[in-house]
């Protein structure tokens, strides 16, 4: 019984110590820069109505012109010779009216096994009032980000396909403002994706009841 009480005391003391540390960090760090480590989160936004309406379940859906965002390998199974799609998605419209995501993508089927595609995604954060360290207004700016994609998809068999995609990413959120005495600059990066897609026809038959 004494041993159980000792373990309970140590456990509660540890919880209280952790809570005290978290409280100290929250209050003691209020004067430090609250840096956001998530980069270019606009790439995670569903750019098309179909994928968004399916709850972002577009990786294994049937191929269409918007396959660039979900799974580039799906382009190998498109039926038409070429196609394109244009999407415009207002973002947080109940809060502001000038944040939006624009999406343009198109593909061309080289032959029965090969398809190439390109896509452009543009995210505007609207007009934002920039201030200095003590809150004095500086000017209004319009931060934005965009990504340019290119992909090659190839069918390996009647059921399997693979795709390789390259992406150029540009993020200009600070508009050259000075932060900590240094002039900020736009973020530039590149990325690559490798994807696989499996497609198989499923036949469902009905069983007559007695």
PyMOL commands that set and color helices and strands:
alter all, ss='L'
color gray80, all
select helices_A, chain A and resi 2-28+41-44+49-53+67-70+72-77
alter helices_A, ss='H'
color red, helices_A
select strands_A, chain A and resi 82-90+100-109+114-124+128-131+137-141+144-155+160-172+178-179+182-183+187-198
alter strands_A, ss='S'
color yellow, strands_A
deselect
rebuild
show_as cartoon
